[in-house]
Amino acid sequence: MVPDKPTMFPPGAGPSADPAGTRHDRRIRSFQPRRSRVTAAQREALLRLWPTWGLEIDGLSRLDLDKLFDGLPVVLEIGFGMGEATAEMAAADPGTGILAADVHTPGQGNLLRLAEERGLTNVRVANGDAIILLREMIAPGTLAGLRVYFPDPWPKTRHHKRRIIQPEFTELAASRLKPGALLHCATDWEPYAEQMLEVLTACPALENAAPGGTGYAPRPAHRPQTRFERQGLAKGHRVRDLLFRRTA
């Protein structure tokens, strides 16, 4: 873990280094918090906008999603990088709230900046462990969708246990979806895509929403290309989308 810079934000301002602390049991982390290289514009956005649009994943209470998003249906996005694709999806679908969770401080600041510049009111930025968010803070059957785009593939065999798409995560995620809601994953790492397909197919609460009900799905029009995707394509990687629907 990269050490937090104590002078990055004044006390009580901006996102916390570890909002949940040691209060909750954690599985093996699938991420590494990164708080370096925050630009002046990102820091300014965090200081000014975090109190209004930011959310600490402390695991202390259930979220009132209706209140948080003024009654909009809510999609949770886990891992949004620098936030460009998230802002684009939010702008294209103002009738859906996007709860965007990440631990990357520069990306959090950049997404807040983009949301303000584009006049987006349907984005909230959550800081911390998405597993704690799902398990402790989101009630069952309340999400209109869940997106996991280009998570860390942890390519070394000894690190596969760190991949977020595992049976335990999938069962938890499915339980938080409304009937008919989609769990949408995407990756450019073929071995990880194969694992995702196996794990998602094995979840009894999910059904494959790809044409024909099996295999991978075409990239939906609502998912713009991400920076990670373009980098993968430039390396000759094949991008896979997986769409699974929560059954009744």
ChimeraX commands (.cxc) that place a marker at each C-alpha (Angstrom):
marker #1 position 0.00,0.00,0.00 radius 0.5
marker #1 position 1.29,3.46,-0.88 radius 0.5
marker #1 position 1.54,5.51,2.32 radius 0.5
marker #1 position -0.97,8.31,2.64 radius 0.5
marker #1 position 0.44,11.83,2.48 radius 0.5
marker #1 position -0.56,13.51,5.73 radius 0.5
marker #1 position -0.47,16.99,4.16 radius 0.5
marker #1 position -2.68,16.14,1.17 radius 0.5
marker #1 position -5.88,17.38,2.84 radius 0.5
marker #1 position -6.53,19.40,5.98 radius 0.5
marker #1 position -7.90,17.38,8.92 radius 0.5
marker #1 position -11.48,16.32,8.23 radius 0.5
marker #1 position -11.41,17.40,4.58 radius 0.5
marker #1 position -11.42,15.22,1.47 radius 0.5
marker #1 position -11.58,11.41,1.30 radius 0.5
marker #1 position -10.08,9.37,4.13 radius 0.5
marker #1 position -7.12,7.04,3.70 radius 0.5
marker #1 position -9.05,4.06,5.13 radius 0.5
marker #1 position -12.62,5.00,6.14 radius 0.5
marker #1 position -13.59,1.53,7.45 radius 0.5
marker #1 position -10.43,1.09,9.48 radius 0.5
marker #1 position -10.39,-2.23,11.32 radius 0.5
marker #1 position -14.08,-2.23,12.21 radius 0.5
marker #1 position -15.08,-4.89,9.66 radius 0.5
marker #1 position -13.82,-8.27,8.61 radius 0.5
marker #1 position -12.21,-8.09,5.20 radius 0.5
marker #1 position -11.47,-10.68,2.61 radius 0.5
marker #1 position -8.17,-10.46,0.77 radius 0.5
marker #1 position -7.94,-7.02,-0.80 radius 0.5
marker #1 position -8.47,-6.86,-4.55 radius 0.5
marker #1 position -7.05,-3.33,-4.74 radius 0.5
marker #1 position -4.19,-1.16,-3.57 radius 0.5
marker #1 position -5.05,2.40,-2.46 radius 0.5
marker #1 position -3.11,5.03,-4.41 radius 0.5
marker #1 position -3.12,8.63,-3.24 radius 0.5
marker #1 position -0.09,10.09,-5.03 radius 0.5
marker #1 position 0.13,12.42,-8.01 radius 0.5
marker #1 position -3.01,14.40,-7.27 radius 0.5
marker #1 position -3.06,17.50,-9.47 radius 0.5
marker #1 position -3.98,20.92,-8.16 radius 0.5
marker #1 position -7.31,20.78,-10.03 radius 0.5
marker #1 position -8.15,17.35,-8.61 radius 0.5
marker #1 position -7.26,18.40,-5.07 radius 0.5
marker #1 position -9.33,21.56,-5.39 radius 0.5
marker #1 position -12.32,19.54,-6.63 radius 0.5
marker #1 position -11.99,17.11,-3.73 radius 0.5
marker #1 position -11.76,19.85,-1.12 radius 0.5
marker #1 position -14.72,21.77,-2.51 radius 0.5
marker #1 position -17.07,19.02,-3.77 radius 0.5
marker #1 position -16.39,16.06,-1.48 radius 0.5
marker #1 position -18.71,17.32,1.30 radius 0.5
marker #1 position -21.61,17.37,-1.21 radius 0.5
marker #1 position -20.93,14.48,-3.60 radius 0.5
marker #1 position -18.46,12.32,-1.70 radius 0.5
marker #1 position -19.22,9.29,0.45 radius 0.5
marker #1 position -16.96,7.43,2.86 radius 0.5
marker #1 position -17.33,3.65,2.89 radius 0.5
marker #1 position -17.13,3.25,6.65 radius 0.5
marker #1 position -19.61,0.39,6.94 radius 0.5
marker #1 position -21.40,2.03,9.87 radius 0.5
marker #1 position -24.91,2.30,8.43 radius 0.5
marker #1 position -27.13,1.43,5.49 radius 0.5
marker #1 position -27.39,4.01,2.73 radius 0.5
marker #1 position -30.73,5.54,1.82 radius 0.5
marker #1 position -30.27,5.37,-1.95 radius 0.5
marker #1 position -33.58,7.10,-2.65 radius 0.5
marker #1 position -32.51,10.06,-0.56 radius 0.5
marker #1 position -28.97,10.04,-1.92 radius 0.5
marker #1 position -30.16,10.18,-5.54 radius 0.5
marker #1 position -33.55,11.88,-5.20 radius 0.5
marker #1 position -35.46,8.73,-6.08 radius 0.5
marker #1 position -33.47,7.75,-9.20 radius 0.5
marker #1 position -32.69,4.08,-9.85 radius 0.5
marker #1 position -29.07,3.50,-8.80 radius 0.5
marker #1 position -26.27,1.64,-10.54 radius 0.5
marker #1 position -23.10,0.86,-8.59 radius 0.5
marker #1 position -19.84,1.10,-10.51 radius 0.5
marker #1 position -16.83,-0.51,-8.84 radius 0.5
marker #1 position -13.51,0.92,-10.01 radius 0.5
marker #1 position -13.80,3.89,-12.37 radius 0.5
marker #1 position -10.19,4.86,-13.06 radius 0.5
marker #1 position -10.03,8.55,-13.91 radius 0.5
marker #1 position -13.80,8.78,-14.31 radius 0.5
marker #1 position -14.07,9.78,-17.98 radius 0.5
marker #1 position -16.29,6.82,-18.95 radius 0.5
marker #1 position -18.38,7.22,-15.79 radius 0.5
marker #1 position -19.04,10.87,-16.55 radius 0.5
marker #1 position -19.94,10.00,-20.13 radius 0.5
marker #1 position -22.44,7.34,-19.01 radius 0.5
marker #1 position -23.95,9.68,-16.43 radius 0.5
marker #1 position -24.40,12.42,-19.03 radius 0.5
marker #1 position -26.03,10.00,-21.47 radius 0.5
marker #1 position -28.46,8.66,-18.85 radius 0.5
marker #1 position -29.45,11.46,-16.44 radius 0.5
marker #1 position -32.39,9.38,-15.22 radius 0.5
marker #1 position -30.04,6.89,-13.53 radius 0.5
marker #1 position -27.90,7.58,-10.48 radius 0.5
marker #1 position -24.34,6.30,-10.57 radius 0.5
marker #1 position -22.67,5.44,-7.27 radius 0.5
marker #1 position -19.02,5.23,-8.33 radius 0.5
marker #1 position -16.69,3.49,-5.86 radius 0.5
marker #1 position -12.89,3.57,-5.99 radius 0.5
marker #1 position -9.82,4.12,-3.83 radius 0.5
marker #1 position -7.79,6.09,-6.37 radius 0.5
marker #1 position -7.66,9.65,-5.08 radius 0.5
marker #1 position -6.66,11.32,-8.39 radius 0.5
marker #1 position -9.56,9.55,-10.11 radius 0.5
marker #1 position -11.99,10.61,-7.38 radius 0.5
marker #1 position -10.95,14.23,-7.83 radius 0.5
marker #1 position -11.09,14.00,-11.61 radius 0.5
marker #1 position -14.59,12.49,-11.63 radius 0.5
marker #1 position -15.86,15.21,-9.28 radius 0.5
marker #1 position -14.31,17.83,-11.55 radius 0.5
marker #1 position -15.88,16.30,-14.66 radius 0.5
marker #1 position -19.28,16.03,-12.99 radius 0.5
marker #1 position -19.24,19.70,-12.06 radius 0.5
marker #1 position -18.00,20.84,-15.47 radius 0.5
marker #1 position -20.77,18.90,-17.24 radius 0.5
marker #1 position -23.50,19.82,-14.79 radius 0.5
marker #1 position -24.10,16.22,-13.73 radius 0.5
marker #1 position -26.26,15.77,-10.66 radius 0.5
marker #1 position -26.60,11.98,-10.86 radius 0.5
marker #1 position -23.07,11.01,-9.74 radius 0.5
marker #1 position -21.84,10.29,-6.21 radius 0.5
marker #1 position -18.27,9.20,-5.48 radius 0.5
marker #1 position -17.65,6.55,-2.80 radius 0.5
marker #1 position -14.24,6.09,-1.21 radius 0.5
marker #1 position -13.15,2.74,0.20 radius 0.5
marker #1 position -13.64,-1.01,-0.01 radius 0.5
marker #1 position -16.51,-1.92,-2.35 radius 0.5
marker #1 position -17.02,-5.22,-0.53 radius 0.5
marker #1 position -17.80,-3.36,2.69 radius 0.5
marker #1 position -20.06,-1.03,0.72 radius 0.5
marker #1 position -22.07,-3.95,-0.68 radius 0.5
marker #1 position -22.12,-6.02,2.49 radius 0.5
marker #1 position -22.73,-3.37,5.14 radius 0.5
marker #1 position -24.18,-0.29,3.44 radius 0.5
marker #1 position -26.42,-1.40,0.57 radius 0.5
marker #1 position -29.66,-3.21,1.34 radius 0.5
marker #1 position -30.59,-6.38,-0.55 radius 0.5
marker #1 position -32.56,-5.92,-3.75 radius 0.5
marker #1 position -31.99,-2.18,-4.13 radius 0.5
marker #1 position -29.52,-1.73,-7.01 radius 0.5
marker #1 position -30.70,-1.22,-10.59 radius 0.5
marker #1 position -27.35,-2.46,-11.87 radius 0.5
marker #1 position -23.73,-3.16,-11.01 radius 0.5
marker #1 position -20.70,-2.51,-13.23 radius 0.5
marker #1 position -17.17,-3.82,-12.87 radius 0.5
marker #1 position -15.14,-2.61,-15.83 radius 0.5
marker #1 position -11.53,-3.70,-16.29 radius 0.5
marker #1 position -10.70,-4.71,-12.72 radius 0.5
marker #1 position -7.12,-5.58,-11.91 radius 0.5
marker #1 position -6.54,-9.02,-13.51 radius 0.5
marker #1 position -3.81,-9.98,-11.03 radius 0.5
marker #1 position -2.20,-12.11,-13.77 radius 0.5
marker #1 position 0.23,-14.08,-11.60 radius 0.5
marker #1 position -1.23,-17.39,-10.42 radius 0.5
marker #1 position -0.35,-16.74,-6.79 radius 0.5
marker #1 position -2.38,-13.50,-6.95 radius 0.5
marker #1 position -5.56,-14.93,-8.49 radius 0.5
marker #1 position -7.12,-14.96,-5.03 radius 0.5
marker #1 position -7.06,-11.15,-5.17 radius 0.5
marker #1 position -9.37,-10.96,-8.19 radius 0.5
marker #1 position -12.66,-9.34,-7.28 radius 0.5
marker #1 position -14.84,-11.63,-9.38 radius 0.5
marker #1 position -15.00,-14.66,-7.10 radius 0.5
marker #1 position -18.00,-16.79,-6.03 radius 0.5
marker #1 position -18.35,-14.98,-2.69 radius 0.5
marker #1 position -18.39,-11.56,-4.34 radius 0.5
marker #1 position -20.78,-12.68,-7.07 radius 0.5
marker #1 position -23.32,-14.04,-4.59 radius 0.5
marker #1 position -23.13,-10.83,-2.54 radius 0.5
marker #1 position -23.47,-8.64,-5.62 radius 0.5
marker #1 position -26.43,-10.63,-6.94 radius 0.5
marker #1 position -28.22,-10.31,-3.59 radius 0.5
marker #1 position -28.05,-6.50,-3.82 radius 0.5
marker #1 position -29.57,-6.34,-7.31 radius 0.5
marker #1 position -33.24,-5.88,-8.02 radius 0.5
marker #1 position -34.85,-8.71,-10.01 radius 0.5
marker #1 position -34.02,-8.14,-13.66 radius 0.5
marker #1 position -31.05,-5.86,-12.92 radius 0.5
marker #1 position -27.78,-6.47,-14.75 radius 0.5
marker #1 position -24.32,-7.29,-13.44 radius 0.5
marker #1 position -22.01,-6.10,-16.20 radius 0.5
marker #1 position -18.31,-6.99,-16.23 radius 0.5
marker #1 position -15.67,-6.24,-18.84 radius 0.5
marker #1 position -12.01,-7.24,-19.14 radius 0.5
marker #1 position -9.29,-7.39,-21.75 radius 0.5
marker #1 position -7.44,-10.22,-19.98 radius 0.5
marker #1 position -8.61,-13.47,-21.58 radius 0.5
marker #1 position -7.83,-15.83,-18.67 radius 0.5
marker #1 position -9.73,-13.53,-16.33 radius 0.5
marker #1 position -12.65,-13.38,-18.77 radius 0.5
marker #1 position -12.80,-17.16,-18.70 radius 0.5
marker #1 position -12.82,-17.16,-14.89 radius 0.5
marker #1 position -15.52,-14.47,-14.84 radius 0.5
marker #1 position -17.71,-16.48,-17.19 radius 0.5
marker #1 position -17.29,-19.61,-15.10 radius 0.5
marker #1 position -18.00,-17.87,-11.80 radius 0.5
marker #1 position -20.97,-15.85,-13.02 radius 0.5
marker #1 position -22.51,-18.85,-14.77 radius 0.5
marker #1 position -22.28,-20.86,-11.55 radius 0.5
marker #1 position -24.22,-18.27,-9.52 radius 0.5
marker #1 position -27.80,-19.59,-9.17 radius 0.5
marker #1 position -29.24,-16.08,-8.79 radius 0.5
marker #1 position -27.92,-14.93,-12.17 radius 0.5
marker #1 position -28.67,-15.82,-15.77 radius 0.5
marker #1 position -26.56,-15.02,-18.81 radius 0.5
marker #1 position -28.12,-12.12,-20.72 radius 0.5
marker #1 position -25.90,-12.54,-23.80 radius 0.5
marker #1 position -27.64,-13.40,-27.07 radius 0.5
marker #1 position -28.44,-17.10,-26.91 radius 0.5
marker #1 position -28.01,-17.15,-23.15 radius 0.5
marker #1 position -24.39,-18.33,-23.18 radius 0.5
marker #1 position -20.89,-16.94,-23.59 radius 0.5
marker #1 position -19.82,-13.33,-23.91 radius 0.5
marker #1 position -21.98,-10.39,-24.96 radius 0.5
marker #1 position -21.29,-7.64,-27.50 radius 0.5
marker #1 position -20.23,-4.36,-25.93 radius 0.5
marker #1 position -23.49,-2.56,-25.07 radius 0.5
marker #1 position -23.93,0.88,-26.55 radius 0.5
marker #1 position -24.13,2.43,-23.07 radius 0.5
marker #1 position -20.57,1.38,-22.19 radius 0.5
marker #1 position -18.05,3.79,-23.72 radius 0.5
marker #1 position -14.49,2.70,-24.32 radius 0.5
marker #1 position -12.38,3.27,-21.24 radius 0.5
marker #1 position -8.75,4.33,-21.08 radius 0.5
marker #1 position -7.79,0.85,-19.91 radius 0.5
marker #1 position -9.71,-0.66,-22.80 radius 0.5
marker #1 position -7.92,1.46,-25.37 radius 0.5
marker #1 position -4.61,0.52,-23.83 radius 0.5
marker #1 position -5.53,-3.16,-24.00 radius 0.5
marker #1 position -6.67,-2.92,-27.61 radius 0.5
marker #1 position -3.42,-1.20,-28.52 radius 0.5
marker #1 position -1.60,-4.24,-27.14 radius 0.5
marker #1 position -3.72,-6.61,-29.20 radius 0.5
marker #1 position -5.93,-7.75,-26.33 radius 0.5
marker #1 position -9.48,-8.91,-26.95 radius 0.5
marker #1 position -12.12,-7.18,-24.85 radius 0.5
marker #1 position -14.86,-9.33,-23.36 radius 0.5
marker #1 position -18.18,-8.10,-21.97 radius 0.5
marker #1 position -20.23,-10.27,-19.63 radius 0.5
marker #1 position -23.88,-9.45,-18.95 radius 0.5
marker #1 position -25.74,-11.40,-16.29 radius 0.5
marker #1 position -29.27,-10.67,-15.10 radius 0.5
marker #1 position -30.61,-11.15,-11.58 radius 0.5
marker #1 position -33.41,-13.68,-11.68 radius 0.5
marker #1 position -36.61,-13.13,-9.74 radius 0.5
marker link #1:1,2 radius 0.2
marker link #1:2,3 radius 0.2
marker link #1:3,4 radius 0.2
marker link #1:4,5 radius 0.2
marker link #1:5,6 radius 0.2
marker link #1:6,7 radius 0.2
marker link #1:7,8 radius 0.2
marker link #1:8,9 radius 0.2
marker link #1:9,10 radius 0.2
marker link #1:10,11 radius 0.2
marker link #1:11,12 radius 0.2
marker link #1:12,13 radius 0.2
marker link #1:13,14 radius 0.2
marker link #1:14,15 radius 0.2
marker link #1:15,16 radius 0.2
marker link #1:16,17 radius 0.2
marker link #1:17,18 radius 0.2
marker link #1:18,19 radius 0.2
marker link #1:19,20 radius 0.2
marker link #1:20,21 radius 0.2
marker link #1:21,22 radius 0.2
marker link #1:22,23 radius 0.2
marker link #1:23,24 radius 0.2
marker link #1:24,25 radius 0.2
marker link #1:25,26 radius 0.2
marker link #1:26,27 radius 0.2
marker link #1:27,28 radius 0.2
marker link #1:28,29 radius 0.2
marker link #1:29,30 radius 0.2
marker link #1:30,31 radius 0.2
marker link #1:31,32 radius 0.2
marker link #1:32,33 radius 0.2
marker link #1:33,34 radius 0.2
marker link #1:34,35 radius 0.2
marker link #1:35,36 radius 0.2
marker link #1:36,37 radius 0.2
marker link #1:37,38 radius 0.2
marker link #1:38,39 radius 0.2
marker link #1:39,40 radius 0.2
marker link #1:40,41 radius 0.2
marker link #1:41,42 radius 0.2
marker link #1:42,43 radius 0.2
marker link #1:43,44 radius 0.2
marker link #1:44,45 radius 0.2
marker link #1:45,46 radius 0.2
marker link #1:46,47 radius 0.2
marker link #1:47,48 radius 0.2
marker link #1:48,49 radius 0.2
marker link #1:49,50 radius 0.2
marker link #1:50,51 radius 0.2
marker link #1:51,52 radius 0.2
marker link #1:52,53 radius 0.2
marker link #1:53,54 radius 0.2
marker link #1:54,55 radius 0.2
marker link #1:55,56 radius 0.2
marker link #1:56,57 radius 0.2
marker link #1:57,58 radius 0.2
marker link #1:58,59 radius 0.2
marker link #1:59,60 radius 0.2
marker link #1:60,61 radius 0.2
marker link #1:61,62 radius 0.2
marker link #1:62,63 radius 0.2
marker link #1:63,64 radius 0.2
marker link #1:64,65 radius 0.2
marker link #1:65,66 radius 0.2
marker link #1:66,67 radius 0.2
marker link #1:67,68 radius 0.2
marker link #1:68,69 radius 0.2
marker link #1:69,70 radius 0.2
marker link #1:70,71 radius 0.2
marker link #1:71,72 radius 0.2
marker link #1:72,73 radius 0.2
marker link #1:73,74 radius 0.2
marker link #1:74,75 radius 0.2
marker link #1:75,76 radius 0.2
marker link #1:76,77 radius 0.2
marker link #1:77,78 radius 0.2
marker link #1:78,79 radius 0.2
marker link #1:79,80 radius 0.2
marker link #1:80,81 radius 0.2
marker link #1:81,82 radius 0.2
marker link #1:82,83 radius 0.2
marker link #1:83,84 radius 0.2
marker link #1:84,85 radius 0.2
marker link #1:85,86 radius 0.2
marker link #1:86,87 radius 0.2
marker link #1:87,88 radius 0.2
marker link #1:88,89 radius 0.2
marker link #1:89,90 radius 0.2
marker link #1:90,91 radius 0.2
marker link #1:91,92 radius 0.2
marker link #1:92,93 radius 0.2
marker link #1:93,94 radius 0.2
marker link #1:94,95 radius 0.2
marker link #1:95,96 radius 0.2
marker link #1:96,97 radius 0.2
marker link #1:97,98 radius 0.2
marker link #1:98,99 radius 0.2
marker link #1:99,100 radius 0.2
marker link #1:100,101 radius 0.2
marker link #1:101,102 radius 0.2
marker link #1:102,103 radius 0.2
marker link #1:103,104 radius 0.2
marker link #1:104,105 radius 0.2
marker link #1:105,106 radius 0.2
marker link #1:106,107 radius 0.2
marker link #1:107,108 radius 0.2
marker link #1:108,109 radius 0.2
marker link #1:109,110 radius 0.2
marker link #1:110,111 radius 0.2
marker link #1:111,112 radius 0.2
marker link #1:112,113 radius 0.2
marker link #1:113,114 radius 0.2
marker link #1:114,115 radius 0.2
marker link #1:115,116 radius 0.2
marker link #1:116,117 radius 0.2
marker link #1:117,118 radius 0.2
marker link #1:118,119 radius 0.2
marker link #1:119,120 radius 0.2
marker link #1:120,121 radius 0.2
marker link #1:121,122 radius 0.2
marker link #1:122,123 radius 0.2
marker link #1:123,124 radius 0.2
marker link #1:124,125 radius 0.2
marker link #1:125,126 radius 0.2
marker link #1:126,127 radius 0.2
marker link #1:127,128 radius 0.2
marker link #1:128,129 radius 0.2
marker link #1:129,130 radius 0.2
marker link #1:130,131 radius 0.2
marker link #1:131,132 radius 0.2
marker link #1:132,133 radius 0.2
marker link #1:133,134 radius 0.2
marker link #1:134,135 radius 0.2
marker link #1:135,136 radius 0.2
marker link #1:136,137 radius 0.2
marker link #1:137,138 radius 0.2
marker link #1:138,139 radius 0.2
marker link #1:139,140 radius 0.2
marker link #1:140,141 radius 0.2
marker link #1:141,142 radius 0.2
marker link #1:142,143 radius 0.2
marker link #1:143,144 radius 0.2
marker link #1:144,145 radius 0.2
marker link #1:145,146 radius 0.2
marker link #1:146,147 radius 0.2
marker link #1:147,148 radius 0.2
marker link #1:148,149 radius 0.2
marker link #1:149,150 radius 0.2
marker link #1:150,151 radius 0.2
marker link #1:151,152 radius 0.2
marker link #1:152,153 radius 0.2
marker link #1:153,154 radius 0.2
marker link #1:154,155 radius 0.2
marker link #1:155,156 radius 0.2
marker link #1:156,157 radius 0.2
marker link #1:157,158 radius 0.2
marker link #1:158,159 radius 0.2
marker link #1:159,160 radius 0.2
marker link #1:160,161 radius 0.2
marker link #1:161,162 radius 0.2
marker link #1:162,163 radius 0.2
marker link #1:163,164 radius 0.2
marker link #1:164,165 radius 0.2
marker link #1:165,166 radius 0.2
marker link #1:166,167 radius 0.2
marker link #1:167,168 radius 0.2
marker link #1:168,169 radius 0.2
marker link #1:169,170 radius 0.2
marker link #1:170,171 radius 0.2
marker link #1:171,172 radius 0.2
marker link #1:172,173 radius 0.2
marker link #1:173,174 radius 0.2
marker link #1:174,175 radius 0.2
marker link #1:175,176 radius 0.2
marker link #1:176,177 radius 0.2
marker link #1:177,178 radius 0.2
marker link #1:178,179 radius 0.2
marker link #1:179,180 radius 0.2
marker link #1:180,181 radius 0.2
marker link #1:181,182 radius 0.2
marker link #1:182,183 radius 0.2
marker link #1:183,184 radius 0.2
marker link #1:184,185 radius 0.2
marker link #1:185,186 radius 0.2
marker link #1:186,187 radius 0.2
marker link #1:187,188 radius 0.2
marker link #1:188,189 radius 0.2
marker link #1:189,190 radius 0.2
marker link #1:190,191 radius 0.2
marker link #1:191,192 radius 0.2
marker link #1:192,193 radius 0.2
marker link #1:193,194 radius 0.2
marker link #1:194,195 radius 0.2
marker link #1:195,196 radius 0.2
marker link #1:196,197 radius 0.2
marker link #1:197,198 radius 0.2
marker link #1:198,199 radius 0.2
marker link #1:199,200 radius 0.2
marker link #1:200,201 radius 0.2
marker link #1:201,202 radius 0.2
marker link #1:202,203 radius 0.2
marker link #1:203,204 radius 0.2
marker link #1:204,205 radius 0.2
marker link #1:205,206 radius 0.2
marker link #1:206,207 radius 0.2
marker link #1:207,208 radius 0.2
marker link #1:208,209 radius 0.2
marker link #1:209,210 radius 0.2
marker link #1:210,211 radius 0.2
marker link #1:211,212 radius 0.2
marker link #1:212,213 radius 0.2
marker link #1:213,214 radius 0.2
marker link #1:214,215 radius 0.2
marker link #1:215,216 radius 0.2
marker link #1:216,217 radius 0.2
marker link #1:217,218 radius 0.2
marker link #1:218,219 radius 0.2
marker link #1:219,220 radius 0.2
marker link #1:220,221 radius 0.2
marker link #1:221,222 radius 0.2
marker link #1:222,223 radius 0.2
marker link #1:223,224 radius 0.2
marker link #1:224,225 radius 0.2
marker link #1:225,226 radius 0.2
marker link #1:226,227 radius 0.2
marker link #1:227,228 radius 0.2
marker link #1:228,229 radius 0.2
marker link #1:229,230 radius 0.2
marker link #1:230,231 radius 0.2
marker link #1:231,232 radius 0.2
marker link #1:232,233 radius 0.2
marker link #1:233,234 radius 0.2
marker link #1:234,235 radius 0.2
marker link #1:235,236 radius 0.2
marker link #1:236,237 radius 0.2
marker link #1:237,238 radius 0.2
marker link #1:238,239 radius 0.2
marker link #1:239,240 radius 0.2
marker link #1:240,241 radius 0.2
marker link #1:241,242 radius 0.2
marker link #1:242,243 radius 0.2
marker link #1:243,244 radius 0.2
marker link #1:244,245 radius 0.2
marker link #1:245,246 radius 0.2
marker link #1:246,247 radius 0.2
marker link #1:247,248 radius 0.2
view
